Structure formats: C-alpha cells, structure tokens
Amino acid sequence: MAPKRTIKKFKTKFGDIPLPVFFPDATRAVIKTLDSSDIESTKTPGILVNTYHLYKDLGKRVLEKHDGIRQFMSWNGAVISDSGGFQVMSLAKNSEKRGLITDEGVTFKPQGGEKIKLTPEKSIQFQMLLKTDMVVVLDDFTEPGCTYEKAKETVERTIVWAKRSKEEFLRICEKEKLNEKDRPYILGVVQGGEYLDLREYCTKELVKIGFDGLGYGGWPIRENGEFNFDVPRVIAENSPENYLLYGLGVGKPDEIVKCFDLGFYIFDCVLPTRDARHSRLYVYNAKSINEIDIRDDNFYSFFDPCKQKYYCDTEPVSKACDCLLCRRYSRSYLHHLFKNDETTSLRLATIHNLRFYSLLMERLQKEH
C-alpha cells in the first residue's frame, strides 16, 4: 500500500496553493484562444510551459528582458516548466532525420531550422531563466512497446541525466543565492515503461539523488488502451512520504481521481483545451455544483454543441458549472458559434473545460 502523502501545499512565488492541482499545457506560454485573464477567470492556479519549444522560439534574450516567463505573458499564477523530455520521444526518437540521442544529450533537427542541442545542464539553465516554480530534469522517454534491454537503457540514461541536472541546479542556486525557501522545486522523472522492476529501480535511484518529487514519465496507456495504474502505485510505494508525485500528461478526470488515491497530487495535460477546440465539452452529471459527486463511477460525460438538437436549446451547457459560458450563454448560442466557425466558440469552450478541471481539483482538495 502506498504511503499517504504528507505534503498539502504547492509553494509558488505568489504564495502556497492547495493540493492537488491541475496545470493545463500552455506550451508556448499561451493556451490557444485564451489570454492570461481568461485563464485566471477559470480559477486555474497554474500552467505548464514547454522548455524545448520556448528554447527554440524565444531563446534567452527575451526572457532576460522580461525577468522570466510570468512577466512575459502577464501571468500571476504558478508555473511549471517541463524539461523537453517528451520531445525526446515525439521528435528525436520518431525519426533520425529529426533528432539524435546520445549520453551527452539530445540534438533536435527542426525542419527548416538550425540544430538544437539540449543537454541536462542546458535544460536546467533555461528553466531557471524561465523562473518557474518547478523545474523538471531531462529524461530519456521509454518508448511504448520497447524491449526490456532498450527500456533499461533509457532508465540508466535517465538516472545519469538526473544526477547531472541536480548538480547543475545546485550550482545555479548557489550562484544566485537561492535558499530552500526561494528556489523552485526540482522534479525527477521515473522511466521504465511497463517493466515494474525497472520502474522500482529508477524510483529508488532517483530518491538517492534527492528531489522534491517524482513524475510518472513515459506513456501511461497500455496497448489495450487501458491506463496503467500499476506504475504510479510502484512509484508511490517507493517514494518518501514528503515527495510531490506528479502525473505527467495524466488528464482524464477519472484517471486523475484514481491517481490521486495513489498519492499523486499534480497533473497536467492538453486534453481539456484540445478537446474544447474540437467541440468536446466536459460536464458533470449533476444538477448543481453542490451535487457534484466525483466518487460516482459516471460523474461526468461529454457535451457536443454541434449536434442539431441544440439548435434552439435555451439551457446552459451545464447547471453544475459557474464559468463564463454557463453563466451567460445558451447551448443554442454556442451551437451557432461553432456552426459559423466563430473563434469565440473556441474561447468559451476552453474556458468551460478549464473550469471543469478546477472544480475537480476543488473537490479533491476537500478530501486531502
């Protein structure tokens, strides 16, 4: 049985926020169709930004001028920066023409652009320049379906890179005189695919190095399409009670609830914002916010505003929601916006889905 987590708050430059938290992906320092005030209106406390893409698109000068990513995007909430580790898999491992992985680091070869070399040290350096509340070490993403030997290779490289990342992190903290209170969290990432002994080994080795928490790295979905809950259980069972556990890329509401029960209190995913732009809205199966029951097996469903039956529907999308869309507009109006390809439809749907997730976190916080 995984030990109960003792940590209750996530520290940020703007004060502590209660756990658990869900951070939507603002990959390039923006959530598509929204500005920072829109995000704030959904009671979303933090966002995730992407190290690889910001390193490629912005570089250092812009961030130095703005004193970090928050001032650049006028965001007053928490920020986590990922390491670029997912791009190791999605870009570098998908094609040798697009990337090369060695023990030193990863060389990305963007189409029509200059080569980008990302090492564990460079990843940490850039994340510290972003001035986020949590930095994530560069890891070697274990490809789905790979052999045991290949998975072990990614685990060993992940551990070596984690040591180098931690050393660079400590060097920068010392140089900038950042004490325990002022510095960001640093997160190790557990790899190993579906091989539970490798997951356990990776977890224990990362704990020896010493981090503020560990992330569920790699692909969480089995070949049959089911979520692999054995991996987060193994990570939790082998992590200290005061570690923050982070479900990297975990985003389905029911999967979040089950991972929370295993001790995972931080989540991020593209699902709510991407689904919103494809007219897929999350709604609670409840008549009001007070009646939301996340412990019900069917506590939510999906609403598609493009269906013809909503053409004249005067009801809000959900009575168990207090977002801008549900407070001010009808299903009929949203149907009209989507039908006419109005960008306002994407904005309102995204606002709604983010509020769905912040309501989910509020319910889980009451249980923690």
TORKOL-4160 file (C-alpha; in steps of 0.2 Angstrom, whole numbers, padded with zeros to 4 digits, m for minus):
368
<pt num="1" X="0000" Y="0000" Z="0000"/>
<pt num="2" X="0007" Y="0017" Z="m0005"/>
<pt num="3" X="0011" Y="0029" Z="0010"/>
<pt num="4" X="m0001" Y="0044" Z="0012"/>
<pt num="5" X="0007" Y="0060" Z="0006"/>
<pt num="6" X="0011" Y="0072" Z="0020"/>
<pt num="7" X="0013" Y="0087" Z="0008"/>
<pt num="8" X="m0003" Y="0098" Z="0007"/>
<pt num="9" X="0003" Y="0114" Z="m0002"/>
<pt num="10" X="0012" Y="0118" Z="m0018"/>
<pt num="11" X="0024" Y="0133" Z="m0015"/>
<pt num="12" X="0024" Y="0147" Z="m0028"/>
<pt num="13" X="0031" Y="0165" Z="m0029"/>
<pt num="14" X="0014" Y="0171" Z="m0026"/>
<pt num="15" X="0010" Y="0160" Z="m0010"/>
<pt num="16" X="0005" Y="0142" Z="m0007"/>
<pt num="17" X="m0009" Y="0134" Z="m0017"/>
<pt num="18" X="m0018" Y="0119" Z="m0010"/>
<pt num="19" X="m0015" Y="0101" Z="m0017"/>
<pt num="20" X="m0020" Y="0093" Z="m0029"/>
<pt num="21" X="m0018" Y="0104" Z="m0044"/>
<pt num="22" X="m0021" Y="0103" Z="m0062"/>
<pt num="23" X="m0010" Y="0113" Z="m0074"/>
<pt num="24" X="m0016" Y="0115" Z="m0092"/>
<pt num="25" X="m0002" Y="0115" Z="m0105"/>
<pt num="26" X="0002" Y="0132" Z="m0111"/>
<pt num="27" X="0016" Y="0125" Z="m0122"/>
<pt num="28" X="0022" Y="0141" Z="m0129"/>
<pt num="29" X="0017" Y="0152" Z="m0115"/>
<pt num="30" X="m0001" Y="0153" Z="m0121"/>
<pt num="31" X="m0016" Y="0142" Z="m0121"/>
<pt num="32" X="m0024" Y="0143" Z="m0138"/>
<pt num="33" X="m0039" Y="0155" Z="m0139"/>
<pt num="34" X="m0036" Y="0162" Z="m0122"/>
<pt num="35" X="m0026" Y="0176" Z="m0113"/>
<pt num="36" X="m0020" Y="0176" Z="m0096"/>
<pt num="37" X="m0035" Y="0185" Z="m0088"/>
<pt num="38" X="m0046" Y="0171" Z="m0096"/>
<pt num="39" X="m0036" Y="0158" Z="m0088"/>
<pt num="40" X="m0037" Y="0167" Z="m0071"/>
<pt num="41" X="m0056" Y="0168" Z="m0073"/>
<pt num="42" X="m0057" Y="0149" Z="m0073"/>
<pt num="43" X="m0049" Y="0148" Z="m0056"/>
<pt num="44" X="m0034" Y="0138" Z="m0063"/>
<pt num="45" X="m0020" Y="0141" Z="m0052"/>
<pt num="46" X="m0005" Y="0137" Z="m0063"/>
<pt num="47" X="0001" Y="0132" Z="m0080"/>
<pt num="48" X="0014" Y="0121" Z="m0088"/>
<pt num="49" X="0026" Y="0128" Z="m0101"/>
<pt num="50" X="0037" Y="0118" Z="m0113"/>
<pt num="51" X="0056" Y="0120" Z="m0112"/>
<pt num="52" X="0060" Y="0114" Z="m0129"/>
<pt num="53" X="0048" Y="0125" Z="m0138"/>
<pt num="54" X="0052" Y="0141" Z="m0128"/>
<pt num="55" X="0071" Y="0137" Z="m0130"/>
<pt num="56" X="0068" Y="0136" Z="m0149"/>
<pt num="57" X="0056" Y="0150" Z="m0151"/>
<pt num="58" X="0061" Y="0163" Z="m0138"/>
<pt num="59" X="0079" Y="0160" Z="m0133"/>
<pt num="60" X="0087" Y="0169" Z="m0118"/>
<pt num="61" X="0087" Y="0187" Z="m0123"/>
<pt num="62" X="0068" Y="0189" Z="m0122"/>
<pt num="63" X="0067" Y="0180" Z="m0105"/>
<pt num="64" X="0081" Y="0191" Z="m0098"/>
<pt num="65" X="0072" Y="0207" Z="m0103"/>
<pt num="66" X="0056" Y="0201" Z="m0095"/>
<pt num="67" X="0063" Y="0193" Z="m0080"/>
<pt num="68" X="0056" Y="0177" Z="m0083"/>
<pt num="69" X="0041" Y="0169" Z="m0092"/>
<pt num="70" X="0027" Y="0176" Z="m0080"/>
<pt num="71" X="0031" Y="0194" Z="m0084"/>
<pt num="72" X="0032" Y="0190" Z="m0102"/>
<pt num="73" X="0014" Y="0183" Z="m0103"/>
<pt num="74" X="0007" Y="0194" Z="m0089"/>
<pt num="75" X="0003" Y="0178" Z="m0078"/>
<pt num="76" X="0001" Y="0180" Z="m0060"/>
<pt num="77" X="m0001" Y="0161" Z="m0056"/>
<pt num="78" X="0010" Y="0146" Z="m0053"/>
<pt num="79" X="0021" Y="0139" Z="m0067"/>
<pt num="80" X="0029" Y="0123" Z="m0070"/>
<pt num="81" X="0042" Y="0120" Z="m0084"/>
<pt num="82" X="0044" Y="0103" Z="m0091"/>
<pt num="83" X="0061" Y="0098" Z="m0097"/>
<pt num="84" X="0059" Y="0094" Z="m0116"/>
<pt num="85" X="0059" Y="0076" Z="m0111"/>
<pt num="86" X="0043" Y="0072" Z="m0121"/>
<pt num="87" X="0051" Y="0079" Z="m0136"/>
<pt num="88" X="0065" Y="0067" Z="m0135"/>
<pt num="89" X="0052" Y="0054" Z="m0139"/>
<pt num="90" X="0039" Y="0063" Z="m0150"/>
<pt num="91" X="0053" Y="0072" Z="m0161"/>
<pt num="92" X="0070" Y="0064" Z="m0159"/>
<pt num="93" X="0065" Y="0046" Z="m0157"/>
<pt num="94" X="0052" Y="0046" Z="m0171"/>
<pt num="95" X="0065" Y="0049" Z="m0185"/>
<pt num="96" X="0084" Y="0050" Z="m0185"/>
<pt num="97" X="0082" Y="0064" Z="m0198"/>
<pt num="98" X="0073" Y="0075" Z="m0184"/>
<pt num="99" X="0085" Y="0070" Z="m0169"/>
<pt num="100" X="0099" Y="0061" Z="m0161"/>
<pt num="101" X="0101" Y="0055" Z="m0144"/>
<pt num="102" X="0117" Y="0051" Z="m0135"/>
<pt num="103" X="0123" Y="0050" Z="m0117"/>
<pt num="104" X="0128" Y="0068" Z="m0119"/>
<pt num="105" X="0111" Y="0074" Z="m0123"/>
<pt num="106" X="0098" Y="0077" Z="m0137"/>
<pt num="107" X="0101" Y="0085" Z="m0154"/>
<pt num="108" X="0085" Y="0091" Z="m0162"/>
<pt num="109" X="0084" Y="0094" Z="m0181"/>
<pt num="110" X="0069" Y="0105" Z="m0184"/>
<pt num="111" X="0063" Y="0106" Z="m0202"/>
<pt num="112" X="0069" Y="0122" Z="m0210"/>
<pt num="113" X="0078" Y="0127" Z="m0194"/>
<pt num="114" X="0095" Y="0126" Z="m0185"/>
<pt num="115" X="0100" Y="0111" Z="m0175"/>
<pt num="116" X="0096" Y="0112" Z="m0156"/>
<pt num="117" X="0107" Y="0103" Z="m0144"/>
<pt num="118" X="0098" Y="0100" Z="m0127"/>
<pt num="119" X="0109" Y="0093" Z="m0113"/>
<pt num="120" X="0103" Y="0090" Z="m0095"/>
<pt num="121" X="0113" Y="0106" Z="m0090"/>
<pt num="122" X="0106" Y="0117" Z="m0103"/>
<pt num="123" X="0088" Y="0111" Z="m0099"/>
<pt num="124" X="0090" Y="0116" Z="m0081"/>
<pt num="125" X="0099" Y="0133" Z="m0086"/>
<pt num="126" X="0085" Y="0138" Z="m0097"/>
<pt num="127" X="0071" Y="0133" Z="m0085"/>
<pt num="128" X="0080" Y="0143" Z="m0071"/>
<pt num="129" X="0079" Y="0158" Z="m0083"/>
<pt num="130" X="0061" Y="0155" Z="m0085"/>
<pt num="131" X="0059" Y="0157" Z="m0066"/>
<pt num="132" X="0046" Y="0144" Z="m0064"/>
<pt num="133" X="0040" Y="0136" Z="m0048"/>
<pt num="134" X="0045" Y="0119" Z="m0053"/>
<pt num="135" X="0059" Y="0113" Z="m0065"/>
<pt num="136" X="0059" Y="0095" Z="m0072"/>
<pt num="137" X="0075" Y="0086" Z="m0076"/>
<pt num="138" X="0079" Y="0080" Z="m0094"/>
<pt num="139" X="0074" Y="0061" Z="m0096"/>
<pt num="140" X="0076" Y="0048" Z="m0109"/>
<pt num="141" X="0057" Y="0044" Z="m0113"/>
<pt num="142" X="0055" Y="0025" Z="m0113"/>
<pt num="143" X="0046" Y="0021" Z="m0130"/>
<pt num="144" X="0030" Y="0011" Z="m0129"/>
<pt num="145" X="0032" Y="m0007" Z="m0133"/>
<pt num="146" X="0051" Y="m0007" Z="m0132"/>
<pt num="147" X="0061" Y="m0022" Z="m0127"/>
<pt num="148" X="0067" Y="m0024" Z="m0109"/>
<pt num="149" X="0085" Y="m0021" Z="m0114"/>
<pt num="150" X="0080" Y="m0005" Z="m0123"/>
<pt num="151" X="0069" Y="0001" Z="m0108"/>
<pt num="152" X="0084" Y="m0002" Z="m0096"/>
<pt num="153" X="0095" Y="0008" Z="m0107"/>
<pt num="154" X="0083" Y="0023" Z="m0106"/>
<pt num="155" X="0082" Y="0021" Z="m0087"/>
<pt num="156" X="0101" Y="0021" Z="m0085"/>
<pt num="157" X="0102" Y="0036" Z="m0096"/>
<pt num="158" X="0088" Y="0045" Z="m0086"/>
<pt num="159" X="0097" Y="0042" Z="m0070"/>
<pt num="160" X="0113" Y="0049" Z="m0076"/>
<pt num="161" X="0105" Y="0064" Z="m0083"/>
<pt num="162" X="0095" Y="0066" Z="m0067"/>
<pt num="163" X="0112" Y="0067" Z="m0057"/>
<pt num="164" X="0119" Y="0080" Z="m0070"/>
<pt num="165" X="0103" Y="0090" Z="m0069"/>
<pt num="166" X="0103" Y="0090" Z="m0050"/>
<pt num="167" X="0122" Y="0096" Z="m0050"/>
<pt num="168" X="0118" Y="0110" Z="m0062"/>
<pt num="169" X="0103" Y="0115" Z="m0052"/>
<pt num="170" X="0113" Y="0116" Z="m0036"/>
<pt num="171" X="0126" Y="0126" Z="m0044"/>
<pt num="172" X="0114" Y="0139" Z="m0051"/>
<pt num="173" X="0105" Y="0140" Z="m0034"/>
<pt num="174" X="0122" Y="0143" Z="m0025"/>
<pt num="175" X="0127" Y="0156" Z="m0038"/>
<pt num="176" X="0111" Y="0165" Z="m0037"/>
<pt num="177" X="0110" Y="0163" Z="m0018"/>
<pt num="178" X="0093" Y="0154" Z="m0018"/>
<pt num="179" X="0090" Y="0146" Z="m0002"/>
<pt num="180" X="0077" Y="0132" Z="0002"/>
<pt num="181" X="0063" Y="0144" Z="0003"/>
<pt num="182" X="0067" Y="0154" Z="m0013"/>
<pt num="183" X="0072" Y="0141" Z="m0025"/>
<pt num="184" X="0060" Y="0131" Z="m0036"/>
<pt num="185" X="0055" Y="0113" Z="m0034"/>
<pt num="186" X="0066" Y="0101" Z="m0044"/>
<pt num="187" X="0057" Y="0085" Z="m0050"/>
<pt num="188" X="0065" Y="0069" Z="m0056"/>
<pt num="189" X="0056" Y="0058" Z="m0069"/>
<pt num="190" X="0053" Y="0039" Z="m0067"/>
<pt num="191" X="0055" Y="0029" Z="m0084"/>
<pt num="192" X="0055" Y="0011" Z="m0087"/>
<pt num="193" X="0039" Y="0008" Z="m0097"/>
<pt num="194" X="0028" Y="m0006" Z="m0091"/>
<pt num="195" X="0043" Y="m0016" Z="m0083"/>
<pt num="196" X="0038" Y="m0013" Z="m0065"/>
<pt num="197" X="0056" Y="m0019" Z="m0058"/>
<pt num="198" X="0064" Y="m0005" Z="m0069"/>
<pt num="199" X="0051" Y="0007" Z="m0063"/>
<pt num="200" X="0055" Y="0002" Z="m0045"/>
<pt num="201" X="0074" Y="0003" Z="m0048"/>
<pt num="202" X="0073" Y="0020" Z="m0057"/>
<pt num="203" X="0062" Y="0027" Z="m0042"/>
<pt num="204" X="0074" Y="0021" Z="m0029"/>
<pt num="205" X="0090" Y="0028" Z="m0038"/>
<pt num="206" X="0081" Y="0045" Z="m0041"/>
<pt num="207" X="0077" Y="0046" Z="m0022"/>
<pt num="208" X="0095" Y="0043" Z="m0018"/>
<pt num="209" X="0100" Y="0058" Z="m0029"/>
<pt num="210" X="0087" Y="0068" Z="m0020"/>
<pt num="211" X="0072" Y="0078" Z="m0027"/>
<pt num="212" X="0057" Y="0087" Z="m0021"/>
<pt num="213" X="0046" Y="0075" Z="m0030"/>
<pt num="214" X="0045" Y="0062" Z="m0044"/>
<pt num="215" X="0035" Y="0062" Z="m0060"/>
<pt num="216" X="0026" Y="0047" Z="m0069"/>
<pt num="217" X="0036" Y="0048" Z="m0085"/>
<pt num="218" X="0033" Y="0039" Z="m0101"/>
<pt num="219" X="0017" Y="0033" Z="m0109"/>
<pt num="220" X="0004" Y="0028" Z="m0096"/>
<pt num="221" X="m0008" Y="0019" Z="m0108"/>
<pt num="222" X="m0006" Y="0000" Z="m0111"/>
<pt num="223" X="m0008" Y="m0007" Z="m0129"/>
<pt num="224" X="m0026" Y="m0012" Z="m0125"/>
<pt num="225" X="m0030" Y="0006" Z="m0122"/>
<pt num="226" X="m0031" Y="0005" Z="m0103"/>
<pt num="227" X="m0022" Y="0016" Z="m0091"/>
<pt num="228" X="m0008" Y="0008" Z="m0082"/>
<pt num="229" X="m0011" Y="0011" Z="m0063"/>
<pt num="230" X="0002" Y="m0002" Z="m0058"/>
<pt num="231" X="0016" Y="0011" Z="m0062"/>
<pt num="232" X="0010" Y="0025" Z="m0051"/>
<pt num="233" X="0007" Y="0013" Z="m0037"/>
<pt num="234" X="0025" Y="0007" Z="m0038"/>
<pt num="235" X="0032" Y="0025" Z="m0039"/>
<pt num="236" X="0022" Y="0029" Z="m0024"/>
<pt num="237" X="0027" Y="0014" Z="m0014"/>
<pt num="238" X="0045" Y="0018" Z="m0016"/>
<pt num="239" X="0044" Y="0037" Z="m0013"/>
<pt num="240" X="0047" Y="0046" Z="0003"/>
<pt num="241" X="0030" Y="0052" Z="0011"/>
<pt num="242" X="0035" Y="0071" Z="0009"/>
<pt num="243" X="0038" Y="0069" Z="m0010"/>
<pt num="244" X="0027" Y="0078" Z="m0023"/>
<pt num="245" X="0021" Y="0065" Z="m0035"/>
<pt num="246" X="0016" Y="0071" Z="m0052"/>
<pt num="247" X="0006" Y="0063" Z="m0066"/>
<pt num="248" X="0015" Y="0070" Z="m0081"/>
<pt num="249" X="0002" Y="0071" Z="m0095"/>
<pt num="250" X="m0011" Y="0062" Z="m0085"/>
<pt num="251" X="m0028" Y="0071" Z="m0089"/>
<pt num="252" X="m0043" Y="0061" Z="m0090"/>
<pt num="253" X="m0054" Y="0066" Z="m0075"/>
<pt num="254" X="m0057" Y="0048" Z="m0069"/>
<pt num="255" X="m0039" Y="0043" Z="m0071"/>
<pt num="256" X="m0034" Y="0059" Z="m0061"/>
<pt num="257" X="m0046" Y="0053" Z="m0046"/>
<pt num="258" X="m0038" Y="0036" Z="m0046"/>
<pt num="259" X="m0020" Y="0043" Z="m0047"/>
<pt num="260" X="m0025" Y="0055" Z="m0033"/>
<pt num="261" X="m0030" Y="0040" Z="m0022"/>
<pt num="262" X="m0012" Y="0033" Z="m0025"/>
<pt num="263" X="m0004" Y="0049" Z="m0019"/>
<pt num="264" X="m0002" Y="0059" Z="m0035"/>
<pt num="265" X="m0006" Y="0077" Z="m0032"/>
<pt num="266" X="0000" Y="0087" Z="m0048"/>
<pt num="267" X="m0007" Y="0084" Z="m0065"/>
<pt num="268" X="m0005" Y="0092" Z="m0082"/>
<pt num="269" X="m0012" Y="0088" Z="m0099"/>
<pt num="270" X="m0018" Y="0095" Z="m0116"/>
<pt num="271" X="m0034" Y="0086" Z="m0116"/>
<pt num="272" X="m0046" Y="0099" Z="m0109"/>
<pt num="273" X="m0040" Y="0113" Z="m0120"/>
<pt num="274" X="m0038" Y="0102" Z="m0136"/>
<pt num="275" X="m0055" Y="0094" Z="m0133"/>
<pt num="276" X="m0063" Y="0111" Z="m0131"/>
<pt num="277" X="m0057" Y="0116" Z="m0148"/>
<pt num="278" X="m0064" Y="0101" Z="m0156"/>
<pt num="279" X="m0082" Y="0104" Z="m0148"/>
<pt num="280" X="m0079" Y="0091" Z="m0134"/>
<pt num="281" X="m0085" Y="0099" Z="m0118"/>
<pt num="282" X="m0084" Y="0090" Z="m0101"/>
<pt num="283" X="m0099" Y="0091" Z="m0090"/>
<pt num="284" X="m0103" Y="0085" Z="m0073"/>
<pt num="285" X="m0118" Y="0073" Z="m0071"/>
<pt num="286" X="m0126" Y="0084" Z="m0058"/>
<pt num="287" X="m0140" Y="0097" Z="m0057"/>
<pt num="288" X="m0129" Y="0110" Z="m0047"/>
<pt num="289" X="m0111" Y="0112" Z="m0042"/>
<pt num="290" X="m0115" Y="0107" Z="m0024"/>
<pt num="291" X="m0122" Y="0090" Z="m0031"/>
<pt num="292" X="m0106" Y="0085" Z="m0040"/>
<pt num="293" X="m0100" Y="0068" Z="m0034"/>
<pt num="294" X="m0083" Y="0063" Z="m0041"/>
<pt num="295" X="m0084" Y="0046" Z="m0032"/>
<pt num="296" X="m0098" Y="0041" Z="m0043"/>
<pt num="297" X="m0092" Y="0029" Z="m0057"/>
<pt num="298" X="m0101" Y="0040" Z="m0070"/>
<pt num="299" X="m0098" Y="0058" Z="m0063"/>
<pt num="300" X="m0095" Y="0066" Z="m0079"/>
<pt num="301" X="m0100" Y="0065" Z="m0098"/>
<pt num="302" X="m0096" Y="0074" Z="m0114"/>
<pt num="303" X="m0107" Y="0088" Z="m0122"/>
<pt num="304" X="m0106" Y="0091" Z="m0141"/>
<pt num="305" X="m0113" Y="0108" Z="m0145"/>
<pt num="306" X="m0113" Y="0105" Z="m0164"/>
<pt num="307" X="m0127" Y="0092" Z="m0163"/>
<pt num="308" X="m0143" Y="0099" Z="m0172"/>
<pt num="309" X="m0154" Y="0095" Z="m0157"/>
<pt num="310" X="m0146" Y="0110" Z="m0148"/>
<pt num="311" X="m0151" Y="0122" Z="m0162"/>
<pt num="312" X="m0165" Y="0130" Z="m0151"/>
<pt num="313" X="m0159" Y="0124" Z="m0134"/>
<pt num="314" X="m0161" Y="0139" Z="m0121"/>
<pt num="315" X="m0152" Y="0129" Z="m0107"/>
<pt num="316" X="m0134" Y="0132" Z="m0102"/>
<pt num="317" X="m0121" Y="0119" Z="m0106"/>
<pt num="318" X="m0121" Y="0114" Z="m0088"/>
<pt num="319" X="m0130" Y="0119" Z="m0072"/>
<pt num="320" X="m0116" Y="0112" Z="m0062"/>
<pt num="321" X="m0104" Y="0125" Z="m0068"/>
<pt num="322" X="m0101" Y="0143" Z="m0065"/>
<pt num="323" X="m0090" Y="0148" Z="m0079"/>
<pt num="324" X="m0092" Y="0162" Z="m0091"/>
<pt num="325" X="m0101" Y="0151" Z="m0104"/>
<pt num="326" X="m0113" Y="0143" Z="m0092"/>
<pt num="327" X="m0117" Y="0159" Z="m0083"/>
<pt num="328" X="m0121" Y="0170" Z="m0099"/>
<pt num="329" X="m0124" Y="0159" Z="m0114"/>
<pt num="330" X="m0136" Y="0145" Z="m0120"/>
<pt num="331" X="m0132" Y="0129" Z="m0129"/>
<pt num="332" X="m0141" Y="0137" Z="m0144"/>
<pt num="333" X="m0129" Y="0151" Z="m0145"/>
<pt num="334" X="m0114" Y="0140" Z="m0143"/>
<pt num="335" X="m0121" Y="0129" Z="m0157"/>
<pt num="336" X="m0122" Y="0145" Z="m0168"/>
<pt num="337" X="m0104" Y="0150" Z="m0164"/>
<pt num="338" X="m0097" Y="0133" Z="m0169"/>
<pt num="339" X="m0108" Y="0131" Z="m0184"/>
<pt num="340" X="m0101" Y="0148" Z="m0190"/>
<pt num="341" X="m0083" Y="0144" Z="m0186"/>
<pt num="342" X="m0083" Y="0159" Z="m0174"/>
<pt num="343" X="m0067" Y="0159" Z="m0164"/>
<pt num="344" X="m0077" Y="0164" Z="m0149"/>
<pt num="345" X="m0084" Y="0147" Z="m0148"/>
<pt num="346" X="m0066" Y="0140" Z="m0145"/>
<pt num="347" X="m0063" Y="0153" Z="m0132"/>
<pt num="348" X="m0079" Y="0149" Z="m0122"/>
<pt num="349" X="m0077" Y="0130" Z="m0124"/>
<pt num="350" X="m0059" Y="0131" Z="m0117"/>
<pt num="351" X="m0065" Y="0142" Z="m0103"/>
<pt num="352" X="m0078" Y="0130" Z="m0098"/>
<pt num="353" X="m0067" Y="0114" Z="m0099"/>
<pt num="354" X="m0054" Y="0123" Z="m0088"/>
<pt num="355" X="m0067" Y="0127" Z="m0075"/>
<pt num="356" X="m0072" Y="0109" Z="m0075"/>
<pt num="357" X="m0055" Y="0104" Z="m0070"/>
<pt num="358" X="m0053" Y="0117" Z="m0057"/>
<pt num="359" X="m0069" Y="0111" Z="m0050"/>
<pt num="360" X="m0062" Y="0093" Z="m0050"/>
<pt num="361" X="m0047" Y="0099" Z="m0040"/>
<pt num="362" X="m0058" Y="0109" Z="m0028"/>
<pt num="363" X="m0067" Y="0093" Z="m0024"/>
<pt num="364" X="m0051" Y="0083" Z="m0022"/>
<pt num="365" X="m0044" Y="0096" Z="m0011"/>
<pt num="366" X="m0058" Y="0093" Z="0001"/>
<pt num="367" X="m0053" Y="0075" Z="0003"/>
<pt num="368" X="m0034" Y="0079" Z="0005"/>
